[in-house]
Amino acid sequence: MIETARTKAWSVLAQASERSHVLYGWQSQRFGPLGRIDGARGVELFESGGRAVLDFCAGQVNVNVGYGHPHVLAALRKQMESFCYVAPNLASESRERLAEMVVEAAPGSELSWVFFSNSGSEAVENAMKIAWAFTGRRKLYAAWTSYHGATPGASAMSGDPRRLFVEPGLPGIRHFHAPTGWRCPFAPDDPEESARLCLSTFEDQALRDGPETIAAVFLEPIAGTSGLYKWPASFVRGLRAFCDKHGILLVFDETMSGWGRSGTWFACEHYDVLPDIMVTAKGITSGYVPLGATLITDRIRGAFVSRPFVAGLTTEGHALACAAGIANLEVYRNEGLIEHSRELGVLLKEHLAHLKERHASVGDVRSEGLFGCIELTADREARSPLAGFRNSERDVAGQIVQRLWAAGLFLIAKWDFIFIAPPLVIARDDLERGLEMIDQVLDFTDAVIHS
Ligand SMILES: Cc1ncc(COP(=O)(O)O)c(C=O)c1O
């Protein structure tokens, strides 16, 4: 099945990759890369030979301002001319300015200190260390439906199957059920009841575990690659209240959901709940240069005034990354990208509902702003998975990605999920064009369930 769906170009690339010395993340190495890119502009990738492919997942849900943005390129050139890097204990204008802008954009008024790292995973690792050091406690809680990164600590925090590569993981990490709507094990058809039951199950678990031993609860305000779930507000507010009552820190991981992706600056704005620590990366620089950020409150920073801070990196606050970050945040504001994400999000929601009506293999559709997901099913009534989390033999997601690539669309599909998260600069026509291609590939998944 896999071989028949593969294009000729794909197998040529796979063979070439055998000689390229490059290892590709998260995939069996025999598959090699999907394509070879010579250029990129706006929402399009250009293959060698000139074919344009529409990027429907903004790289890895990070290239929010699109490729080759002149404002970002100019800022990078300017920074390069003065210096690219200085040691982390030396101050520089770009790091100070970006910290100021990030604090200004961050939710609420308490997150006023920023530690810059190089990725979302590092930002999560640093949040874990800060939580341990600040509270003097070791246990950390995260949702089963979560992904927090690829480094050993962040992987162990992740609930999705990528955690299995580091099992048994770190001692003291616990996972809890969050209200996943259509997929909720408790009350799939009643979001409020699902939130109530998940919260009381979490509370029961944490109380048995000794809340005075728990340092922090980590949550993606909208879960990303583990299935795109927006939680009922009552659940997030309940977690906040429990943390407050027991001196536990609440950490929001806005690596993917931040920077306008869900139609607000940060996804936690949907609930009116503020964290003690916020982690972010991706859209902070749109991938022009890698950058992660861990934001903490004044209260937490206070613990490190007279004793050493627990994190440090050779390239913390890299000048080029900070210059890219400043320019990105300017683009968000100058081009009204947060509003654009919210507005086009209405169109995306309508189209997704239509796809669900048309295709029997679509179990559920979820979206907020330009952050969308189609969940496939073998049987909508029974809510049974199509490929599920482990079914690599069927590799339905792999075939979807390859078929769409051949048709001119790049996106992320894994397990039973097809993700839609284009650059926030996407035009309405391009959004509709990409959704039409997805409509066609769903004929293939419909055929799979009928075969
Ligand atoms: C919510 C979340 N946290 C952390 C990470 C890890 O970020 P990175 O891949 O930059 O290390 C990701 C990556 O997708 C993510 O979605």
The ligand as an SDF file (V2000), in Angstrom:
LIG
                    3D

 16 16  0  0  0  0  0  0  0  0999 V2000
    3.5410   22.6440   22.5200 C   0  0  0  0  0  0  0  0  0  0  0  0
    4.9520   22.3590   22.1210 C   0  0  0  0  0  0  0  0  0  0  0  0
    5.9190   22.4390   23.0410 N   0  0  0  0  0  0  0  0  0  0  0  0
    7.2230   22.2090   22.7290 C   0  0  0  0  0  0  0  0  0  0  0  0
    7.5830   21.8710   21.4470 C   0  0  0  0  0  0  0  0  0  0  0  0
    9.0330   21.6390   21.1210 C   0  0  0  0  0  0  0  0  0  0  0  0
    9.4940   22.6750   20.3580 O   0  0  0  0  0  0  0  0  0  0  0  0
   10.8410   22.5060   19.4730 P   0  0  0  0  0  0  0  0  0  0  0  0
   10.5100   21.5280   18.3970 O   0  0  0  0  0  0  0  0  0  0  0  0
   11.1190   23.9010   19.0010 O   0  0  0  0  0  0  0  0  0  0  0  0
   11.8900   22.0120   20.3880 O   0  0  0  0  0  0  0  0  0  0  0  0
    6.6060   21.7910   20.4500 C   0  0  0  0  0  0  0  0  0  0  0  0
    6.9610   21.4360   19.0690 C   0  0  0  0  0  0  0  0  0  0  0  0
    6.1560   21.1550   18.2380 O   0  0  0  0  0  0  0  0  0  0  0  0
    5.2590   22.0390   20.7920 C   0  0  0  0  0  0  0  0  0  0  0  0
    4.2760   21.9590   19.8870 O   0  0  0  0  0  0  0  0  0  0  0  0
  1  2  1  0
  2  3  1  0
  2 15  2  0
  3  4  2  0
  4  5  1  0
  5  6  1  0
  5 12  2  0
  6  7  1  0
  7  8  1  0
  8  9  2  0
  8 10  1  0
  8 11  1  0
 12 13  1  0
 12 15  1  0
 13 14  2  0
 15 16  1  0
M  END
$$$$
